[in-house]
Amino acid sequence: MKQLITSICFLISLICSFTIYAQTAHDEVIQGPFKTDLYPGGKIYFEKINNEKIIDDCRNVAFMLEYKQDNHTITDQIDKYYENGACVEIASVFFAKIKNRNYIFVMQKWEISLRAAGVYSDIYEINAYTKNKEGKLVIDTDISSDPNFEGVDGIVDDDEHPRRYYKYKTAAAIKKYLKQKYQ
């Protein structure tokens, strides 16, 4: 009888620990899902993922793609965005065509606040994604390396130019720029 009670207690504690782990290991979708024309029935979304080491409650963000292929659901992690002096946010996600190719644009943002130094600024970075020759969704390094796809908006620790303005911090501004430069 004592062995039966011990076995039941062990089983209950094992079930509880799996339940608690499953609850803490769950990733949180923060944007999306958005349908994408790049994959029939496909969708993209962004989720906060559990880091091995969480600093100041910052969590990395994963760019995910889900689509159907041969009656199976395929889920791929396309990219990952990291803490960079502040927690990463997905500021905007939008779709555009460049030279008859469909693209997904993802704007990341980091809010930097150093009160003692009087620094309050947002750092922006934009990545462009499209299908490669093998049909995989990948970053387009040529477009993503455009110097206008990163910038600072706010007060920085610089005596010469302490106030910076980043004019491409909205999807509308980027789309206008894309039409002017890439069409």
C-alpha atoms as an extended CHARMM CRD file, in Angstrom:
* protein
*
       183  EXT
         1         1  MET       CA              0.0000000000        0.0000000000        0.0000000000  PROA      1               0.0000000000
         2         2  LYS       CA              2.8300000000        2.3760000000        0.8790000000  PROA      2               0.0000000000
         3         3  GLN       CA              4.4340000000        1.7200000000       -2.5180000000  PROA      3               0.0000000000
         4         4  LEU       CA              1.1240000000        2.4820000000       -4.2890000000  PROA      4               0.0000000000
         5         5  ILE       CA              0.7490000000        5.8230000000       -2.4630000000  PROA      5               0.0000000000
         6         6  THR       CA              4.3860000000        6.7050000000       -3.2460000000  PROA      6               0.0000000000
         7         7  SER       CA              3.8390000000        5.8510000000       -6.9210000000  PROA      7               0.0000000000
         8         8  ILE       CA              0.6530000000        7.9620000000       -7.0930000000  PROA      8               0.0000000000
         9         9  CYS       CA              2.4050000000       10.9450000000       -5.4230000000  PROA      9               0.0000000000
        10        10  PHE       CA              5.3100000000       10.6260000000       -7.8500000000  PROA      10              0.0000000000
        11        11  LEU       CA              2.9280000000       10.4660000000      -10.8310000000  PROA      11              0.0000000000
        12        12  ILE       CA              0.9860000000       13.5250000000       -9.6420000000  PROA      12              0.0000000000
        13        13  SER       CA              4.1790000000       15.5390000000       -9.1390000000  PROA      13              0.0000000000
        14        14  LEU       CA              5.4220000000       14.4950000000      -12.5780000000  PROA      14              0.0000000000
        15        15  ILE       CA              2.1490000000       15.5800000000      -14.2340000000  PROA      15              0.0000000000
        16        16  CYS       CA              2.2200000000       18.9040000000      -12.3570000000  PROA      16              0.0000000000
        17        17  SER       CA              5.8000000000       19.6030000000      -13.3980000000  PROA      17              0.0000000000
        18        18  PHE       CA              4.9980000000       18.8990000000      -17.0760000000  PROA      18              0.0000000000
        19        19  THR       CA              1.9550000000       21.1710000000      -16.8530000000  PROA      19              0.0000000000
        20        20  ILE       CA              3.9520000000       23.9900000000      -15.2640000000  PROA      20              0.0000000000
        21        21  TYR       CA              6.7590000000       23.5990000000      -17.8380000000  PROA      21              0.0000000000
        22        22  ALA       CA              4.2810000000       23.6930000000      -20.7130000000  PROA      22              0.0000000000
        23        23  GLN       CA              2.7970000000       26.9090000000      -19.3620000000  PROA      23              0.0000000000
        24        24  THR       CA              6.1530000000       28.6730000000      -18.9720000000  PROA      24              0.0000000000
        25        25  ALA       CA              7.5940000000       27.3940000000      -22.2670000000  PROA      25              0.0000000000
        26        26  HSD       CA              4.6870000000       28.7350000000      -24.3230000000  PROA      26              0.0000000000
        27        27  ASP       CA              5.5880000000       31.4200000000      -26.8470000000  PROA      27              0.0000000000
        28        28  GLU       CA              3.3240000000       34.4470000000      -27.1920000000  PROA      28              0.0000000000
        29        29  VAL       CA              2.1130000000       35.6690000000      -30.6130000000  PROA      29              0.0000000000
        30        30  ILE       CA              2.4610000000       39.4560000000      -30.5950000000  PROA      30              0.0000000000
        31        31  GLN       CA              1.5530000000       40.3270000000      -34.2030000000  PROA      31              0.0000000000
        32        32  GLY       CA             -0.4240000000       38.5140000000      -36.8350000000  PROA      32              0.0000000000
        33        33  PRO       CA             -1.2750000000       36.2150000000      -38.2940000000  PROA      33              0.0000000000
        34        34  PHE       CA             -1.1990000000       37.9890000000      -41.6670000000  PROA      34              0.0000000000
        35        35  LYS       CA             -2.0270000000       36.2180000000      -44.9200000000  PROA      35              0.0000000000
        36        36  THR       CA              0.7520000000       36.2180000000      -47.4900000000  PROA      36              0.0000000000
        37        37  ASP       CA              0.4950000000       35.8030000000      -51.2590000000  PROA      37              0.0000000000
        38        38  LEU       CA              3.9480000000       34.2540000000      -51.2790000000  PROA      38              0.0000000000
        39        39  TYR       CA              2.4730000000       30.9100000000      -50.1670000000  PROA      39              0.0000000000
        40        40  PRO       CA             -1.0510000000       29.6850000000      -51.0080000000  PROA      40              0.0000000000
        41        41  GLY       CA             -2.9320000000       29.5690000000      -47.7170000000  PROA      41              0.0000000000
        42        42  GLY       CA              0.1800000000       30.8190000000      -45.9700000000  PROA      42              0.0000000000
        43        43  LYS       CA              0.3930000000       33.1800000000      -43.0280000000  PROA      43              0.0000000000
        44        44  ILE       CA              3.1040000000       34.9770000000      -41.1290000000  PROA      44              0.0000000000
        45        45  TYR       CA              3.1850000000       35.9870000000      -37.4970000000  PROA      45              0.0000000000
        46        46  PHE       CA              5.5930000000       37.1940000000      -34.8490000000  PROA      46              0.0000000000
        47        47  GLU       CA              5.9990000000       35.6850000000      -31.4400000000  PROA      47              0.0000000000
        48        48  LYS       CA              7.9960000000       36.4340000000      -28.3370000000  PROA      48              0.0000000000
        49        49  ILE       CA             10.1380000000       33.4400000000      -27.6440000000  PROA      49              0.0000000000
        50        50  ASN       CA             11.6330000000       32.2180000000      -24.4220000000  PROA      50              0.0000000000
        51        51  ASN       CA             15.2620000000       33.2040000000      -24.2230000000  PROA      51              0.0000000000
        52        52  GLU       CA             17.7770000000       31.1100000000      -22.4080000000  PROA      52              0.0000000000
        53        53  LYS       CA             18.5660000000       34.1880000000      -20.3420000000  PROA      53              0.0000000000
        54        54  ILE       CA             15.9050000000       36.8800000000      -20.0420000000  PROA      54              0.0000000000
        55        55  ILE       CA             17.3540000000       40.2730000000      -19.1200000000  PROA      55              0.0000000000
        56        56  ASP       CA             14.9660000000       42.9630000000      -17.8240000000  PROA      56              0.0000000000
        57        57  ASP       CA             11.9770000000       41.0100000000      -19.1820000000  PROA      57              0.0000000000
        58        58  CYS       CA             13.2570000000       41.3890000000      -22.7710000000  PROA      58              0.0000000000
        59        59  ARG       CA             12.4110000000       38.4800000000      -24.9960000000  PROA      59              0.0000000000
        60        60  ASN       CA             13.5840000000       37.7870000000      -28.5270000000  PROA      60              0.0000000000
        61        61  VAL       CA             10.9960000000       37.9140000000      -31.2830000000  PROA      61              0.0000000000
        62        62  ALA       CA             10.7280000000       35.2270000000      -33.9590000000  PROA      62              0.0000000000
        63        63  PHE       CA              9.3590000000       35.8410000000      -37.4640000000  PROA      63              0.0000000000
        64        64  MET       CA              7.3160000000       32.7320000000      -38.3020000000  PROA      64              0.0000000000
        65        65  LEU       CA              5.8330000000       31.3910000000      -41.5440000000  PROA      65              0.0000000000
        66        66  GLU       CA              3.1210000000       28.7530000000      -41.6440000000  PROA      66              0.0000000000
        67        67  TYR       CA              1.7970000000       27.1610000000      -44.8480000000  PROA      67              0.0000000000
        68        68  LYS       CA              0.3860000000       23.9210000000      -46.2320000000  PROA      68              0.0000000000
        69        69  GLN       CA              2.4100000000       21.5650000000      -48.3990000000  PROA      69              0.0000000000
        70        70  ASP       CA              1.2660000000       18.0950000000      -49.4390000000  PROA      70              0.0000000000
        71        71  ASN       CA             -1.5680000000       18.1940000000      -46.8520000000  PROA      71              0.0000000000
        72        72  HSD       CA              0.9300000000       18.9450000000      -44.0650000000  PROA      72              0.0000000000
        73        73  THR       CA              1.2860000000       22.1840000000      -42.1340000000  PROA      73              0.0000000000
        74        74  ILE       CA              4.8370000000       23.4880000000      -42.3280000000  PROA      74              0.0000000000
        75        75  THR       CA              6.0570000000       26.0230000000      -39.7620000000  PROA      75              0.0000000000
        76        76  ASP       CA              9.3790000000       27.7620000000      -40.3840000000  PROA      76              0.0000000000
        77        77  GLN       CA             11.2190000000       30.3500000000      -38.3460000000  PROA      77              0.0000000000
        78        78  ILE       CA             12.3300000000       32.9160000000      -40.9260000000  PROA      78              0.0000000000
        79        79  ASP       CA             14.2780000000       35.2810000000      -38.6910000000  PROA      79              0.0000000000
        80        80  LYS       CA             14.8740000000       36.2460000000      -35.0800000000  PROA      80              0.0000000000
        81        81  TYR       CA             15.1460000000       39.7630000000      -33.6350000000  PROA      81              0.0000000000
        82        82  TYR       CA             17.1820000000       40.3880000000      -30.5020000000  PROA      82              0.0000000000
        83        83  GLU       CA             17.4660000000       42.7570000000      -27.5560000000  PROA      83              0.0000000000
        84        84  ASN       CA             19.9620000000       45.4720000000      -28.4550000000  PROA      84              0.0000000000
        85        85  GLY       CA             20.3760000000       47.7660000000      -25.4580000000  PROA      85              0.0000000000
        86        86  ALA       CA             16.5790000000       47.6920000000      -25.1290000000  PROA      86              0.0000000000
        87        87  CYS       CA             13.7470000000       45.2700000000      -25.8210000000  PROA      87              0.0000000000
        88        88  VAL       CA             12.9790000000       44.7450000000      -29.5020000000  PROA      88              0.0000000000
        89        89  GLU       CA              9.4960000000       45.6430000000      -30.7670000000  PROA      89              0.0000000000
        90        90  ILE       CA              7.9000000000       44.9590000000      -34.1310000000  PROA      90              0.0000000000
        91        91  ALA       CA              6.8950000000       48.4980000000      -35.1380000000  PROA      91              0.0000000000
        92        92  SER       CA              5.3540000000       47.6500000000      -38.5040000000  PROA      92              0.0000000000
        93        93  VAL       CA              4.7720000000       44.7930000000      -40.9380000000  PROA      93              0.0000000000
        94        94  PHE       CA              3.6780000000       45.4760000000      -44.4960000000  PROA      94              0.0000000000
        95        95  PHE       CA              3.6990000000       44.0080000000      -47.9800000000  PROA      95              0.0000000000
        96        96  ALA       CA              4.9560000000       45.6000000000      -51.1910000000  PROA      96              0.0000000000
        97        97  LYS       CA              5.8900000000       44.6650000000      -54.7420000000  PROA      97              0.0000000000
        98        98  ILE       CA              9.2450000000       45.5610000000      -56.2220000000  PROA      98              0.0000000000
        99        99  LYS       CA              9.7930000000       44.7760000000      -59.8860000000  PROA      99              0.0000000000
       100       100  ASN       CA              6.8830000000       42.2850000000      -59.8490000000  PROA      100             0.0000000000
       101       101  ARG       CA              8.2200000000       40.4030000000      -56.8020000000  PROA      101             0.0000000000
       102       102  ASN       CA              6.2240000000       40.2180000000      -53.5810000000  PROA      102             0.0000000000
       103       103  TYR       CA              8.0270000000       41.3450000000      -50.4440000000  PROA      103             0.0000000000
       104       104  ILE       CA              7.3360000000       41.3710000000      -46.7290000000  PROA      104             0.0000000000
       105       105  PHE       CA              8.8600000000       44.2890000000      -44.8310000000  PROA      105             0.0000000000
       106       106  VAL       CA              9.4440000000       44.1140000000      -41.0860000000  PROA      106             0.0000000000
       107       107  MET       CA             10.3610000000       47.2060000000      -39.0870000000  PROA      107             0.0000000000
       108       108  GLN       CA             11.9730000000       46.6110000000      -35.7090000000  PROA      108             0.0000000000
       109       109  LYS       CA             12.3060000000       49.3020000000      -33.0780000000  PROA      109             0.0000000000
       110       110  TRP       CA             14.2930000000       49.6710000000      -29.8550000000  PROA      110             0.0000000000
       111       111  GLU       CA             13.3710000000       52.4430000000      -27.3870000000  PROA      111             0.0000000000
       112       112  ILE       CA             16.5240000000       53.7150000000      -25.6830000000  PROA      112             0.0000000000
       113       113  SER       CA             16.1430000000       55.7950000000      -22.5270000000  PROA      113             0.0000000000
       114       114  LEU       CA             19.1740000000       56.9230000000      -20.5480000000  PROA      114             0.0000000000
       115       115  ARG       CA             17.7210000000       59.5330000000      -18.2090000000  PROA      115             0.0000000000
       116       116  ALA       CA             21.0270000000       60.4800000000      -16.5660000000  PROA      116             0.0000000000
       117       117  ALA       CA             22.5640000000       61.2730000000      -19.9680000000  PROA      117             0.0000000000
       118       118  GLY       CA             19.4210000000       62.9240000000      -21.3570000000  PROA      118             0.0000000000
       119       119  VAL       CA             19.1750000000       60.3650000000      -24.1590000000  PROA      119             0.0000000000
       120       120  TYR       CA             15.7010000000       59.4090000000      -25.3850000000  PROA      120             0.0000000000
       121       121  SER       CA             15.6620000000       57.8520000000      -28.8140000000  PROA      121             0.0000000000
       122       122  ASP       CA             14.1650000000       55.1360000000      -30.9520000000  PROA      122             0.0000000000
       123       123  ILE       CA             16.3920000000       53.0220000000      -33.1610000000  PROA      123             0.0000000000
       124       124  TYR       CA             14.7860000000       51.5850000000      -36.3030000000  PROA      124             0.0000000000
       125       125  GLU       CA             15.8200000000       48.7710000000      -38.6220000000  PROA      125             0.0000000000
       126       126  ILE       CA             13.8790000000       47.4420000000      -41.6000000000  PROA      126             0.0000000000
       127       127  ASN       CA             14.3390000000       44.0610000000      -43.2880000000  PROA      127             0.0000000000
       128       128  ALA       CA             12.8790000000       42.9550000000      -46.6310000000  PROA      128             0.0000000000
       129       129  TYR       CA             11.9720000000       39.3000000000      -47.2560000000  PROA      129             0.0000000000
       130       130  THR       CA             11.0470000000       37.4760000000      -50.4580000000  PROA      130             0.0000000000
       131       131  LYS       CA             11.2330000000       33.9780000000      -51.9410000000  PROA      131             0.0000000000
       132       132  ASN       CA             14.5900000000       32.7770000000      -53.2270000000  PROA      132             0.0000000000
       133       133  LYS       CA             15.1110000000       30.5000000000      -56.2640000000  PROA      133             0.0000000000
       134       134  GLU       CA             14.4000000000       27.4080000000      -54.1360000000  PROA      134             0.0000000000
       135       135  GLY       CA             11.0380000000       28.8370000000      -53.0200000000  PROA      135             0.0000000000
       136       136  LYS       CA             12.1430000000       29.6230000000      -49.4370000000  PROA      136             0.0000000000
       137       137  LEU       CA             11.2580000000       32.8970000000      -47.7270000000  PROA      137             0.0000000000
       138       138  VAL       CA             14.5820000000       34.6320000000      -46.9970000000  PROA      138             0.0000000000
       139       139  ILE       CA             15.9330000000       38.0860000000      -46.2670000000  PROA      139             0.0000000000
       140       140  ASP       CA             16.7960000000       40.1110000000      -49.3690000000  PROA      140             0.0000000000
       141       141  THR       CA             20.2080000000       41.3800000000      -48.3150000000  PROA      141             0.0000000000
       142       142  ASP       CA             20.4850000000       43.8830000000      -51.1770000000  PROA      142             0.0000000000
       143       143  ILE       CA             17.2930000000       45.7420000000      -50.2830000000  PROA      143             0.0000000000
       144       144  SER       CA             17.7040000000       45.2710000000      -46.5230000000  PROA      144             0.0000000000
       145       145  SER       CA             21.1610000000       46.8680000000      -46.6530000000  PROA      145             0.0000000000
       146       146  ASP       CA             19.7050000000       50.1170000000      -48.0290000000  PROA      146             0.0000000000
       147       147  PRO       CA             21.1810000000       52.8160000000      -45.7480000000  PROA      147             0.0000000000
       148       148  ASN       CA             17.7490000000       54.4150000000      -45.3620000000  PROA      148             0.0000000000
       149       149  PHE       CA             16.4280000000       51.2330000000      -43.7470000000  PROA      149             0.0000000000
       150       150  GLU       CA             17.9680000000       52.0530000000      -40.3950000000  PROA      150             0.0000000000
       151       151  GLY       CA             18.0280000000       55.2080000000      -38.3680000000  PROA      151             0.0000000000
       152       152  VAL       CA             17.6340000000       57.0220000000      -35.0770000000  PROA      152             0.0000000000
       153       153  ASP       CA             14.8010000000       59.2980000000      -34.0060000000  PROA      153             0.0000000000
       154       154  GLY       CA             15.1910000000       61.2920000000      -30.8020000000  PROA      154             0.0000000000
       155       155  ILE       CA             17.7870000000       62.8590000000      -28.5280000000  PROA      155             0.0000000000
       156       156  VAL       CA             21.2480000000       61.3060000000      -28.6910000000  PROA      156             0.0000000000
       157       157  ASP       CA             24.4840000000       61.9180000000      -26.8050000000  PROA      157             0.0000000000
       158       158  ASP       CA             26.1000000000       64.0410000000      -29.5040000000  PROA      158             0.0000000000
       159       159  ASP       CA             27.0630000000       67.7030000000      -29.0720000000  PROA      159             0.0000000000
       160       160  GLU       CA             27.0280000000       68.4100000000      -32.8090000000  PROA      160             0.0000000000
       161       161  HSD       CA             23.6040000000       66.9210000000      -33.7170000000  PROA      161             0.0000000000
       162       162  PRO       CA             21.7760000000       66.0430000000      -30.4760000000  PROA      162             0.0000000000
       163       163  ARG       CA             18.3100000000       65.8180000000      -32.1040000000  PROA      163             0.0000000000
       164       164  ARG       CA             17.9010000000       63.2420000000      -34.8700000000  PROA      164             0.0000000000
       165       165  TYR       CA             14.8920000000       62.6730000000      -37.0920000000  PROA      165             0.0000000000
       166       166  TYR       CA             14.2870000000       59.4000000000      -38.8990000000  PROA      166             0.0000000000
       167       167  LYS       CA             11.8840000000       60.0870000000      -41.7300000000  PROA      167             0.0000000000
       168       168  TYR       CA             11.1360000000       56.4110000000      -42.5640000000  PROA      168             0.0000000000
       169       169  LYS       CA              9.5590000000       55.3720000000      -39.2700000000  PROA      169             0.0000000000
       170       170  THR       CA              6.1440000000       54.5810000000      -40.7820000000  PROA      170             0.0000000000
       171       171  ALA       CA              5.0400000000       52.0530000000      -43.3840000000  PROA      171             0.0000000000
       172       172  ALA       CA              3.6020000000       54.8800000000      -45.5250000000  PROA      172             0.0000000000
       173       173  ALA       CA              6.9510000000       56.7050000000      -45.6210000000  PROA      173             0.0000000000
       174       174  ILE       CA              8.8080000000       53.5110000000      -46.5530000000  PROA      174             0.0000000000
       175       175  LYS       CA              6.3090000000       52.6060000000      -49.2880000000  PROA      175             0.0000000000
       176       176  LYS       CA              6.7160000000       56.0850000000      -50.7930000000  PROA      176             0.0000000000
       177       177  TYR       CA             10.4990000000       55.6820000000      -50.6900000000  PROA      177             0.0000000000
       178       178  LEU       CA             10.2610000000       52.2100000000      -52.2920000000  PROA      178             0.0000000000
       179       179  LYS       CA              8.2370000000       53.6200000000      -55.2040000000  PROA      179             0.0000000000
       180       180  GLN       CA             10.7890000000       56.3800000000      -55.7600000000  PROA      180             0.0000000000
       181       181  LYS       CA             13.9160000000       54.2210000000      -55.5420000000  PROA      181             0.0000000000
       182       182  TYR       CA             13.0030000000       50.6950000000      -56.6240000000  PROA      182             0.0000000000
       183       183  GLN       CA             10.2720000000       51.0770000000      -59.2830000000  PROA      183             0.0000000000
